[in-house]
Amino acid sequence: MAPAIPVVIEARGLGKIFSVERAPIVALQDISFAVPEGRFVSLVGPSGCGKSTLLQMLAGLVPSTTGEVLVDGAVVRRPIPEKISVMFQDATLLPWKRIAENIEFPLEIAGVPAAERHARAAGMLALVGLSEFAERYPHELSGGMRQRIAIARGLAPNPRILLMDEPFGALDEQTRIKMGHELLRIWAKTKKTIFFITHSLTEALFLSDIVLVMSHRPGRIVGVIDAALPRPRTYDIIGSAEFGAVRNRIWKLISQDDTEAGETGMASL
């Protein structure tokens, strides 16, 4: 019997209520799931269902109203960059710093010695295939290249998990496809646990082991879809009947009325 894969990050009964003048807004309700080490998990759902809020709660950036987040079994009460890296749609690179310096920046904040910072940055640049751009500035790179640098910066502290909030949403279709392939290559090499938010059902299914599906607000987990597609993946699989059938299952879960959303509870990944 194979040993159980350890859980890296877990949500237990997460809820979020925002206080506003007229009436409180229940953004998230009873979100529970556990992500095993090394899995690629995507989260999809209708616009405004609370996907980004959930990611910020997982990162320790936004407090929950109810429930808790655990990383390696310990409750998350604040950002822990040594264990959780976050990547947003905008690469948010510092324009006055060179590319290598951008990758080193979180290490510098953490007090990592200069020699180790330089070595890690060089390793990350090699990983994303951009070593020759170490001395360039962000404005000299294309959008896709800047996102690759953002991935390198996120991985530089050697976190347990990489949280990605629609990181390719602003890219054109061709660049987005290329970045999907690049991300899978990096993931396969690093074996990191990735939690990925996207509006694209095709992107979610193509990249992931598991796709979590959220309901309309208040956001709840209404489906846990096992991609069950062979790896390594090529875009030829997108045209297959198997791929289309699973994507249709995801779409039906997203488009159903809240009254049909099903029971909540711990999502089994």
Backbone as CSV, one residue per row, in Angstrom:
resi,resn,N_x,N_y,N_z,CA_x,CA_y,CA_z,C_x,C_y,C_z
1,MET,0.845,-1.203,0.000,0.000,0.000,0.000,0.875,1.246,0.000
2,ALA,0.625,2.136,-0.951,1.436,3.351,-1.068,1.182,4.275,0.120
3,PRO,2.238,4.953,0.616,2.047,5.876,1.737,1.167,7.049,1.341
4,ALA,0.411,7.576,2.300,-0.473,8.713,2.043,0.350,9.952,1.700
5,ILE,-0.141,10.715,0.732,0.529,11.964,0.365,0.173,13.024,1.397
6,PRO,1.151,13.695,2.006,0.840,14.692,3.031,0.078,15.889,2.467
7,VAL,-0.813,16.420,3.278,-1.570,17.619,2.913,-0.700,18.844,3.182
8,VAL,-0.619,19.723,2.190,0.183,20.939,2.340,-0.666,22.089,2.863
9,ILE,-1.810,22.320,2.219,-2.665,23.436,2.623,-4.099,22.954,2.730
10,GLU,-4.777,23.443,3.762,-6.131,22.975,4.048,-7.009,24.147,4.475
11,ALA,-8.236,24.164,3.968,-9.247,25.127,4.390,-10.305,24.385,5.181
12,ARG,-10.649,24.904,6.350,-11.655,24.265,7.201,-12.777,25.253,7.511
13,GLY,-13.915,25.038,6.876,-15.099,25.839,7.179,-14.928,27.326,6.974
14,LEU,-14.171,27.714,5.958,-13.901,29.140,5.737,-15.158,29.896,5.328
15,GLY,-15.357,31.044,5.939,-16.429,31.946,5.559,-15.933,33.375,5.622
16,LYS,-16.508,34.236,4.799,-16.123,35.643,4.812,-17.361,36.504,4.638
17,ILE,-17.565,37.414,5.597,-18.670,38.373,5.544,-18.074,39.769,5.547
18,PHE,-18.446,40.565,4.544,-18.000,41.947,4.468,-19.092,42.852,5.029
19,SER,-18.711,43.739,5.927,-19.660,44.671,6.525,-19.793,45.914,5.638
20,VAL,-21.014,46.200,5.231,-21.290,47.405,4.444,-22.463,48.127,5.093
21,GLU,-22.762,49.344,4.619,-23.775,50.175,5.268,-25.159,49.533,5.262
22,ARG,-25.596,49.068,4.089,-26.975,48.589,3.986,-27.182,47.244,4.664
23,ALA,-26.321,46.286,4.328,-26.442,44.948,4.909,-25.137,44.201,4.698
24,PRO,-24.790,43.307,5.606,-23.563,42.516,5.427,-23.644,41.694,4.137
25,ILE,-22.493,41.525,3.486,-22.412,40.707,2.277,-21.681,39.417,2.625
26,VAL,-22.368,38.302,2.445,-21.745,36.998,2.668,-21.028,36.610,1.380
27,ALA,-19.700,36.703,1.392,-18.916,36.433,0.179,-18.602,34.958,0.027
28,LEU,-18.214,34.313,1.121,-17.833,32.899,1.093,-18.509,32.174,2.245
29,GLN,-18.829,30.904,2.022,-19.567,30.155,3.036,-19.103,28.702,3.076
30,ASP,-18.640,28.270,4.217,-18.314,26.864,4.491,-17.407,26.246,3.423
31,ILE,-16.261,26.901,3.187,-15.287,26.398,2.208,-14.335,25.443,2.918
32,SER,-14.314,24.196,2.464,-13.420,23.199,3.054,-12.801,22.352,1.953
33,PHE,-11.489,22.229,1.993,-10.775,21.331,1.085,-9.362,21.138,1.620
34,ALA,-8.708,20.102,1.124,-7.326,19.829,1.512,-6.541,19.480,0.255
35,VAL,-5.385,20.112,0.084,-4.576,19.916,-1.121,-3.327,19.107,-0.774
36,PRO,-3.195,17.904,-1.329,-1.998,17.094,-1.076,-0.756,17.690,-1.736
37,GLU,0.379,17.336,-1.223,1.651,17.846,-1.722,1.849,17.503,-3.199
38,GLY,2.302,18.500,-3.950,2.659,18.285,-5.339,1.512,18.327,-6.326
39,ARG,0.288,18.539,-5.850,-0.851,18.571,-6.754,-0.967,19.941,-7.425
40,PHE,-1.536,19.923,-8.629,-1.895,21.156,-9.337,-3.415,21.252,-9.274
41,VAL,-3.911,22.221,-8.498,-5.341,22.390,-8.276,-5.778,23.739,-8.828
42,SER,-6.840,23.742,-9.627,-7.392,24.991,-10.144,-8.748,25.263,-9.509
43,LEU,-9.080,26.540,-9.421,-10.366,26.985,-8.889,-11.069,27.802,-9.950
44,VAL,-12.301,27.417,-10.294,-13.104,28.160,-11.264,-14.451,28.474,-10.631
45,GLY,-15.143,29.449,-11.213,-16.461,29.820,-10.714,-16.927,31.101,-11.372
46,PRO,-18.172,31.468,-11.161,-18.713,32.681,-11.779,-17.980,33.932,-11.304
47,SER,-18.021,34.982,-12.114,-17.430,36.254,-11.698,-18.117,36.740,-10.425
48,GLY,-17.311,37.230,-9.484,-17.863,37.762,-8.247,-18.200,36.730,-7.197
49,CYS,-17.773,35.473,-7.400,-18.129,34.433,-6.424,-17.161,34.377,-5.253
50,GLY,-16.049,35.123,-5.323,-15.134,35.173,-4.186,-13.846,34.400,-4.364
51,LYS,-13.494,34.084,-5.608,-12.269,33.298,-5.845,-11.028,34.021,-5.341
52,SER,-10.890,35.289,-5.702,-9.702,36.043,-5.283,-9.680,36.270,-3.776
53,THR,-10.853,36.488,-3.197,-10.933,36.633,-1.740,-10.456,35.361,-1.054
54,LEU,-10.878,34.221,-1.579,-10.443,32.941,-1.015,-8.929,32.798,-1.104
55,LEU,-8.353,33.129,-2.242,-6.908,33.015,-2.395,-6.178,33.909,-1.392
56,GLN,-6.683,35.124,-1.192,-6.044,36.032,-0.239,-6.163,35.508,1.194
57,MET,-7.241,34.814,1.478,-7.379,34.200,2.800,-6.395,33.041,2.966
58,LEU,-6.221,32.254,1.902,-5.247,31.163,1.961,-3.835,31.700,2.183
59,ALA,-3.563,32.872,1.614,-2.234,33.472,1.729,-2.002,34.181,3.053
60,GLY,-3.041,34.327,3.859,-2.899,35.056,5.115,-2.962,36.554,4.942
61,LEU,-3.439,37.008,3.783,-3.527,38.444,3.505,-4.846,39.040,3.984
62,VAL,-5.894,38.219,4.038,-7.226,38.654,4.458,-7.720,37.679,5.523
63,PRO,-8.193,38.178,6.672,-8.672,37.267,7.716,-10.034,36.679,7.352
64,SER,-10.279,35.463,7.780,-11.587,34.853,7.567,-12.534,35.282,8.680
65,THR,-13.829,35.258,8.380,-14.833,35.522,9.412,-15.075,34.268,10.231
66,THR,-15.088,33.129,9.546,-15.222,31.836,10.218,-14.209,30.869,9.619
67,GLY,-13.908,29.824,10.359,-13.019,28.789,9.863,-11.548,29.157,9.964
68,GLU,-10.712,28.317,9.358,-9.277,28.535,9.428,-8.562,27.905,8.236
69,VAL,-7.349,28.408,7.978,-6.454,27.867,6.955,-5.254,27.265,7.662
70,LEU,-4.847,26.088,7.211,-3.669,25.440,7.788,-2.664,25.128,6.687
71,VAL,-1.403,25.371,6.982,-0.308,24.972,6.103,0.610,24.071,6.912
72,ASP,0.840,22.866,6.407,1.616,21.865,7.137,1.075,21.668,8.550
73,GLY,-0.251,21.760,8.680,-0.901,21.509,9.962,-0.948,22.677,10.906
74,ALA,-0.301,23.799,10.579,-0.290,24.981,11.450,-1.244,26.041,10.909
75,VAL,-1.990,26.677,11.796,-2.958,27.689,11.392,-2.243,28.915,10.834
76,VAL,-2.739,29.419,9.704,-2.173,30.603,9.055,-2.855,31.846,9.630
77,ARG,-2.083,32.725,10.256,-2.626,33.944,10.852,-2.059,35.200,10.200
78,ARG,-1.079,35.017,9.329,-0.415,36.144,8.660,0.270,35.590,7.411
79,PRO,0.750,36.460,6.532,1.521,35.962,5.384,2.764,35.221,5.852
80,ILE,3.055,34.087,5.214,4.265,33.315,5.536,4.996,33.034,4.221
81,PRO,5.734,34.041,3.729,6.358,33.932,2.403,7.341,32.782,2.268
82,GLU,7.871,32.294,3.389,8.791,31.158,3.304,8.048,29.861,2.972
83,LYS,6.716,29.880,3.113,5.921,28.692,2.790,4.899,28.939,1.680
84,ILE,4.407,30.171,1.568,3.380,30.486,0.577,3.828,31.667,-0.264
85,SER,3.934,31.465,-1.580,4.188,32.565,-2.515,2.908,32.845,-3.280
86,VAL,2.687,34.122,-3.599,1.474,34.533,-4.295,1.848,35.244,-5.589
87,MET,1.155,34.894,-6.666,1.360,35.527,-7.966,0.020,36.032,-8.475
88,PHE,-0.011,37.322,-8.848,-1.244,37.939,-9.312,-1.220,38.116,-10.830
89,GLN,-2.327,38.643,-11.372,-2.428,38.831,-12.819,-1.348,39.778,-13.330
90,ASP,-1.078,40.830,-12.575,0.009,41.746,-12.905,1.296,41.202,-12.293
91,ALA,2.354,41.167,-13.088,3.622,40.613,-12.592,4.199,41.416,-11.435
92,THR,3.813,42.688,-11.286,4.232,43.567,-10.186,5.750,43.558,-9.969
93,LEU,6.496,43.589,-11.054,7.950,43.705,-10.934,8.325,45.147,-10.623
94,LEU,9.412,45.334,-9.899,9.874,46.685,-9.557,10.627,47.258,-10.758
95,PRO,10.102,48.332,-11.371,10.668,48.821,-12.636,12.086,49.355,-12.517
96,TRP,12.498,49.791,-11.329,13.831,50.364,-11.170,14.897,49.307,-10.855
97,LYS,14.474,48.063,-10.693,15.420,46.995,-10.412,15.603,46.107,-11.638
98,ARG,16.809,45.588,-11.798,17.068,44.650,-12.883,16.347,43.331,-12.590
99,ILE,16.265,42.501,-13.606,15.503,41.260,-13.480,16.026,40.382,-12.354
100,ALA,17.333,40.168,-12.293,17.908,39.349,-11.222,17.604,39.956,-9.854
101,GLU,17.650,41.277,-9.765,17.370,41.958,-8.498,15.910,41.788,-8.099
102,ASN,14.998,41.772,-9.081,13.586,41.524,-8.778,13.384,40.146,-8.172
103,ILE,14.074,39.154,-8.718,13.947,37.798,-8.190,14.537,37.709,-6.789
104,GLU,15.605,38.443,-6.556,16.261,38.418,-5.246,15.500,39.196,-4.180
105,PHE,14.609,40.080,-4.588,13.992,41.020,-3.650,13.339,40.338,-2.441
106,PRO,12.475,39.316,-2.612,11.891,38.680,-1.412,12.932,37.999,-0.541
107,LEU,14.026,37.553,-1.141,15.099,36.928,-0.364,15.848,37.981,0.452
108,GLU,16.016,39.150,-0.157,16.675,40.254,0.545,15.859,40.666,1.766
109,ILE,14.532,40.755,1.593,13.649,41.114,2.706,13.738,40.076,3.821
110,ALA,13.895,38.823,3.422,13.971,37.738,4.405,15.340,37.624,5.061
111,GLY,16.303,38.448,4.625,17.617,38.437,5.230,18.552,37.355,4.727
112,VAL,18.260,36.824,3.547,19.130,35.804,2.957,20.455,36.452,2.536
113,PRO,21.612,35.868,2.847,22.904,36.453,2.477,23.027,36.670,0.968
114,ALA,23.804,37.676,0.594,23.911,38.082,-0.803,24.345,36.950,-1.725
115,ALA,25.341,36.190,-1.314,25.844,35.112,-2.182,24.754,34.084,-2.469
116,GLU,23.967,33.752,-1.455,22.889,32.786,-1.645,21.780,33.382,-2.511
117,ARG,21.502,34.677,-2.306,20.487,35.337,-3.137,20.866,35.274,-4.608
118,HIS,22.130,35.596,-4.903,22.588,35.595,-6.292,22.483,34.195,-6.893
119,ALA,22.857,33.192,-6.104,22.830,31.814,-6.602,21.399,31.354,-6.869
120,ARG,20.499,31.699,-5.954,19.100,31.294,-6.147,18.486,31.997,-7.348
121,ALA,18.783,33.281,-7.509,18.250,34.026,-8.648,18.751,33.437,-9.953
122,ALA,20.027,33.090,-9.992,20.598,32.489,-11.204,19.913,31.153,-11.507
123,GLY,19.649,30.373,-10.471,18.979,29.096,-10.652,17.556,29.254,-11.158
124,MET,16.846,30.252,-10.627,15.474,30.493,-11.058,15.422,31.018,-12.491
125,LEU,16.375,31.876,-12.854,16.439,32.372,-14.233,16.689,31.224,-15.210
126,ALA,17.540,30.297,-14.815,17.789,29.129,-15.663,16.528,28.272,-15.768
127,LEU,15.807,28.130,-14.664,14.597,27.320,-14.652,13.558,27.852,-15.629
128,VAL,13.383,29.176,-15.685,12.368,29.757,-16.569,12.930,30.114,-17.943
129,GLY,14.215,29.768,-18.180,14.806,29.957,-19.492,15.109,31.392,-19.873
130,LEU,15.453,32.221,-18.878,15.694,33.636,-19.159,17.016,34.126,-18.566
131,SER,17.995,33.258,-18.496,19.276,33.631,-17.882,19.919,34.827,-18.556
132,GLU,19.751,34.942,-19.869,20.422,36.023,-20.594,19.799,37.391,-20.342
133,PHE,18.682,37.413,-19.595,18.008,38.688,-19.335,18.216,39.174,-17.900
134,ALA,19.163,38.602,-17.189,19.370,38.924,-15.778,19.607,40.404,-15.528
135,GLU,20.314,41.062,-16.455,20.677,42.474,-16.261,19.723,43.441,-16.950
136,ARG,18.667,42.931,-17.549,17.673,43.792,-18.195,16.697,44.340,-17.157
137,TYR,15.899,45.315,-17.592,14.848,45.876,-16.751,13.485,45.359,-17.216
138,PRO,12.474,45.367,-16.340,11.169,44.806,-16.716,10.584,45.366,-18.009
139,HIS,10.760,46.673,-18.266,10.145,47.249,-19.463,10.770,46.717,-20.757
140,GLU,11.888,46.045,-20.640,12.551,45.490,-21.815,12.058,44.085,-22.150
141,LEU,11.160,43.542,-21.356,10.658,42.189,-21.542,9.210,42.212,-22.015
142,SER,8.807,41.161,-22.711,7.413,41.014,-23.136,6.553,40.621,-21.933
143,GLY,5.229,40.670,-22.115,4.323,40.317,-21.029,4.531,38.895,-20.545
144,GLY,4.684,37.961,-21.483,4.909,36.572,-21.092,6.211,36.386,-20.345
145,MET,7.257,37.095,-20.773,8.550,36.994,-20.100,8.471,37.568,-18.687
146,ARG,7.736,38.663,-18.535,7.583,39.237,-17.193,6.855,38.267,-16.275
147,GLN,5.863,37.540,-16.794,5.165,36.569,-15.962,6.074,35.398,-15.586
148,ARG,6.950,35.018,-16.486,7.917,33.969,-16.153,8.853,34.444,-15.041
149,ILE,9.239,35.711,-15.089,10.078,36.267,-14.016,9.294,36.296,-12.701
150,ALA,8.001,36.618,-12.772,7.177,36.611,-11.560,7.104,35.203,-10.963
151,ILE,7.022,34.186,-11.815,7.036,32.803,-11.329,8.384,32.504,-10.666
152,ALA,9.472,32.932,-11.306,10.807,32.717,-10.747,10.940,33.387,-9.388
153,ARG,10.429,34.607,-9.276,10.483,35.318,-7.995,9.660,34.590,-6.935
154,GLY,8.494,34.069,-7.334,7.661,33.343,-6.386,8.299,32.064,-5.889
155,LEU,9.073,31.421,-6.756,9.710,30.159,-6.387,11.049,30.346,-5.672
156,ALA,11.634,31.527,-5.779,12.961,31.773,-5.206,13.047,31.470,-3.711
157,PRO,12.023,31.808,-2.900,12.108,31.472,-1.464,11.891,29.991,-1.174
158,ASN,11.683,29.172,-2.220,11.432,27.735,-2.072,10.210,27.466,-1.197
159,PRO,9.050,28.044,-1.580,7.843,27.877,-0.762,7.260,26.482,-0.892
160,ARG,6.354,26.146,0.009,5.644,24.881,-0.071,4.562,24.940,-1.152
161,ILE,3.964,26.111,-1.324,2.835,26.243,-2.235,2.904,27.565,-2.986
162,LEU,2.476,27.532,-4.234,2.410,28.733,-5.064,0.945,29.007,-5.369
163,LEU,0.437,30.146,-4.887,-0.927,30.575,-5.149,-0.905,31.525,-6.343
164,MET,-1.740,31.248,-7.355,-1.698,32.028,-8.595,-3.106,32.521,-8.922
165,ASP,-3.279,33.846,-8.926,-4.588,34.463,-9.158,-4.667,34.986,-10.586
166,GLU,-5.200,34.188,-11.498,-5.343,34.534,-12.910,-4.047,35.135,-13.482
167,PRO,-2.931,34.449,-13.329,-1.654,35.050,-13.735,-1.521,35.290,-15.233
168,PHE,-2.320,34.597,-16.057,-2.199,34.747,-17.506,-3.411,35.460,-18.108
169,GLY,-4.266,36.004,-17.255,-5.509,36.608,-17.715,-5.331,37.801,-18.637
170,ALA,-4.231,38.535,-18.483,-4.023,39.740,-19.286,-3.234,39.472,-20.570
171,LEU,-2.845,38.214,-20.795,-2.026,37.886,-21.959,-2.896,37.536,-23.160
172,ASP,-2.356,37.727,-24.353,-3.074,37.320,-25.553,-3.139,35.802,-25.619
173,GLU,-4.021,35.289,-26.468,-4.294,33.844,-26.481,-3.051,33.010,-26.766
174,GLN,-2.256,33.411,-27.757,-1.077,32.631,-28.111,-0.075,32.602,-26.961
175,THR,0.155,33.770,-26.338,1.093,33.829,-25.212,0.559,33.030,-24.036
176,ARG,-0.745,33.083,-23.833,-1.363,32.344,-22.725,-1.161,30.841,-22.896
177,ILE,-1.322,30.356,-24.130,-1.107,28.934,-24.404,0.343,28.556,-24.107
178,LYS,1.273,29.378,-24.573,2.687,29.114,-24.332,2.996,29.117,-22.830
179,MET,2.392,30.057,-22.106,2.655,30.137,-20.668,2.088,28.935,-19.935
180,GLY,0.974,28.393,-20.429,0.437,27.184,-19.829,1.414,26.025,-19.946
181,HIS,1.992,25.850,-21.134,3.002,24.814,-21.339,4.217,25.068,-20.451
182,GLU,4.630,26.341,-20.365,5.808,26.682,-19.566,5.565,26.400,-18.085
183,LEU,4.373,26.746,-17.611,4.052,26.502,-16.204,4.054,25.005,-15.888
184,LEU,3.514,24.190,-16.798,3.517,22.745,-16.572,4.940,22.199,-16.544
185,ARG,5.804,22.742,-17.381,7.207,22.307,-17.379,7.863,22.636,-16.040
186,ILE,7.643,23.857,-15.564,8.235,24.295,-14.295,7.666,23.480,-13.136
187,TRP,6.356,23.255,-13.166,5.711,22.474,-12.106,6.261,21.048,-12.064
188,ALA,6.414,20.440,-13.239,6.932,19.067,-13.297,8.349,18.988,-12.744
189,LYS,9.128,20.051,-12.950,10.522,20.047,-12.510,10.654,20.351,-11.014
190,THR,9.819,21.248,-10.503,9.944,21.668,-9.106,9.093,20.842,-8.146
191,LYS,8.033,20.200,-8.652,7.118,19.400,-7.829,6.398,20.234,-6.776
192,LYS,6.274,21.539,-7.030,5.583,22.398,-6.085,4.076,22.149,-6.117
193,THR,3.419,22.485,-5.023,1.961,22.449,-4.962,1.451,23.789,-5.502
194,ILE,0.547,23.736,-6.475,0.043,24.954,-7.105,-1.467,25.037,-6.938
195,PHE,-1.936,26.211,-6.515,-3.360,26.520,-6.419,-3.607,27.680,-7.370
196,PHE,-4.372,27.430,-8.423,-4.433,28.306,-9.593,-5.872,28.765,-9.839
197,ILE,-6.092,30.079,-9.869,-7.411,30.624,-10.172,-7.458,31.061,-11.634
198,THR,-8.541,30.711,-12.311,-8.709,31.120,-13.700,-10.196,31.194,-14.032
199,HIS,-10.538,32.034,-15.028,-11.892,32.068,-15.565,-12.050,31.085,-16.715
200,SER,-10.940,30.583,-17.224,-10.966,29.704,-18.393,-11.111,28.249,-17.971
201,LEU,-12.224,27.628,-18.328,-12.428,26.222,-18.000,-11.433,25.349,-18.743
202,THR,-11.133,25.733,-19.985,-10.164,24.973,-20.776,-8.793,25.013,-20.114
203,GLU,-8.372,26.204,-19.692,-7.071,26.348,-19.039,-7.019,25.542,-17.750
204,ALA,-8.079,25.627,-16.954,-8.114,24.906,-15.680,-7.983,23.406,-15.896
205,LEU,-8.742,22.883,-16.836,-8.740,21.442,-17.066,-7.437,20.979,-17.696
206,PHE,-6.882,21.786,-18.592,-5.635,21.416,-19.256,-4.473,21.351,-18.278
207,LEU,-4.432,22.277,-17.323,-3.298,22.373,-16.414,-3.387,21.410,-15.228
208,SER,-4.570,21.112,-14.768,-4.747,20.633,-13.399,-4.884,19.128,-13.235
209,ASP,-4.603,18.686,-11.991,-4.985,17.360,-11.532,-6.440,17.381,-11.083
210,ILE,-6.782,18.462,-10.363,-8.114,18.612,-9.769,-8.634,20.010,-10.083
211,VAL,-9.916,20.117,-10.403,-10.563,21.414,-10.595,-11.653,21.566,-9.530
212,LEU,-11.520,22.582,-8.679,-12.560,22.925,-7.708,-13.517,23.916,-8.362
213,VAL,-14.807,23.690,-8.182,-15.825,24.534,-8.803,-16.604,25.256,-7.710
214,MET,-16.688,26.598,-7.837,-17.414,27.405,-6.857,-18.764,27.824,-7.395
215,SER,-19.701,28.044,-6.468,-21.044,28.490,-6.811,-21.079,30.010,-6.920
216,HIS,-22.249,30.535,-7.335,-22.501,31.961,-7.232,-22.437,32.372,-5.761
217,ARG,-22.299,33.685,-5.520,-22.220,34.184,-4.152,-23.468,33.819,-3.352
218,PRO,-23.290,33.365,-2.104,-22.010,33.173,-1.423,-21.256,31.970,-1.987
219,GLY,-19.977,32.184,-2.244,-19.165,31.154,-2.861,-19.026,29.926,-1.980
220,ARG,-19.310,28.767,-2.571,-19.145,27.475,-1.907,-18.526,26.514,-2.904
221,ILE,-17.883,25.486,-2.433,-17.362,24.448,-3.316,-18.513,23.512,-3.666
222,VAL,-18.890,23.475,-4.952,-20.019,22.643,-5.378,-19.574,21.488,-6.266
223,GLY,-18.281,21.412,-6.555,-17.799,20.310,-7.360,-16.306,20.128,-7.223
224,VAL,-15.873,18.875,-7.213,-14.453,18.527,-7.212,-14.256,17.591,-8.396
225,ILE,-13.635,18.104,-9.448,-13.513,17.365,-10.707,-12.093,16.827,-10.858
226,ASP,-11.985,15.516,-10.982,-10.695,14.876,-11.235,-10.419,14.943,-12.731
227,ALA,-9.353,15.655,-13.112,-9.051,15.819,-14.536,-8.805,14.470,-15.202
228,ALA,-8.084,13.582,-14.550,-7.869,12.210,-15.041,-7.441,12.185,-16.508
229,LEU,-6.597,13.121,-16.891,-6.076,13.177,-18.253,-4.595,12.807,-18.226
230,PRO,-4.109,12.120,-19.243,-2.708,11.683,-19.230,-1.734,12.857,-19.266
231,ARG,-0.599,12.689,-18.656,0.510,13.638,-18.711,1.722,12.939,-19.314
232,PRO,2.597,13.704,-19.989,2.534,15.137,-20.264,1.407,15.471,-21.237
233,ARG,0.875,16.695,-21.120,-0.274,17.109,-21.912,0.143,17.988,-23.082
234,THR,-0.539,17.794,-24.182,-0.389,18.669,-25.340,-1.765,19.232,-25.655
235,TYR,-1.795,20.317,-26.418,-3.080,20.948,-26.703,-3.959,20.119,-27.632
236,ASP,-3.429,19.040,-28.194,-4.258,18.143,-28.999,-5.381,17.536,-28.166
237,ILE,-5.126,17.385,-26.863,-6.121,16.735,-26.006,-7.375,17.581,-25.845
238,ILE,-7.263,18.900,-26.063,-8.405,19.792,-25.882,-9.546,19.431,-26.845
239,GLY,-9.210,18.916,-28.027,-10.233,18.550,-28.998,-10.827,17.178,-28.792
240,SER,-10.390,16.467,-27.768,-10.873,15.102,-27.554,-12.258,15.103,-26.920
241,ALA,-12.989,14.016,-27.151,-14.325,13.871,-26.579,-14.252,13.808,-25.053
242,GLU,-13.213,13.171,-24.522,-13.043,13.059,-23.069,-12.886,14.433,-22.435
243,PHE,-12.044,15.258,-23.042,-11.825,16.603,-22.519,-13.121,17.402,-22.557
244,GLY,-13.819,17.334,-23.684,-15.066,18.079,-23.826,-16.117,17.659,-22.819
245,ALA,-16.195,16.370,-22.525,-17.189,15.885,-21.576,-16.918,16.413,-20.168
246,VAL,-15.645,16.413,-19.762,-15.313,16.911,-18.421,-15.537,18.419,-18.340
247,ARG,-15.151,19.142,-19.386,-15.375,20.593,-19.396,-16.866,20.907,-19.300
248,ASN,-17.698,20.122,-19.971,-19.141,20.334,-19.895,-19.667,20.091,-18.488
249,ARG,-19.105,19.115,-17.781,-19.502,18.870,-16.390,-19.200,20.086,-15.525
250,ILE,-18.023,20.677,-15.740,-17.642,21.872,-14.972,-18.598,23.019,-15.283
251,TRP,-18.888,23.210,-16.564,-19.766,24.315,-16.970,-21.157,24.163,-16.355
252,LYS,-21.690,22.950,-16.332,-23.013,22.729,-15.757,-23.032,23.054,-14.272
253,LEU,-21.949,22.719,-13.574,-21.876,23.053,-12.155,-21.851,24.556,-11.927
254,ILE,-21.117,25.270,-12.779,-21.013,26.722,-12.629,-22.334,27.402,-12.956
255,SER,-23.027,26.912,-13.979,-24.214,27.602,-14.488,-25.494,27.245,-13.761
256,GLN,-25.470,26.218,-12.910,-26.703,25.834,-12.223,-27.101,26.866,-11.192
257,ASP,-28.385,26.882,-10.844,-28.898,27.794,-9.825,-28.343,27.417,-8.467
258,ASP,-28.287,28.396,-7.574,-27.789,28.137,-6.230,-28.609,27.065,-5.517
259,THR,-29.901,26.973,-5.810,-30.744,25.990,-5.152,-30.395,24.568,-5.569
260,GLU,-29.627,24.440,-6.688,-29.241,23.137,-7.177,-27.783,22.846,-6.886
261,ALA,-27.166,23.700,-6.090,-25.711,23.650,-5.960,-25.208,22.412,-5.232
262,GLY,-26.038,21.764,-4.445,-25.585,20.556,-3.765,-25.078,20.853,-2.361
263,GLU,-24.679,19.810,-1.667,-24.246,19.953,-0.289,-22.812,20.438,-0.231
264,THR,-22.526,21.191,0.818,-21.157,21.624,1.061,-20.478,20.617,1.969
265,GLY,-19.212,20.808,2.181,-18.461,19.898,3.051,-17.015,19.849,2.610
266,MET,-16.251,18.957,3.212,-14.836,18.839,2.882,-14.667,18.279,1.492
267,ALA,-13.989,19.022,0.628,-13.712,18.534,-0.717,-12.567,17.547,-0.645
268,SER,-12.749,16.383,-1.200,-11.727,15.345,-1.174,-10.903,15.414,-2.444
269,LEU,-9.613,15.756,-2.285,-8.720,15.869,-3.423,-7.767,14.684,-3.456
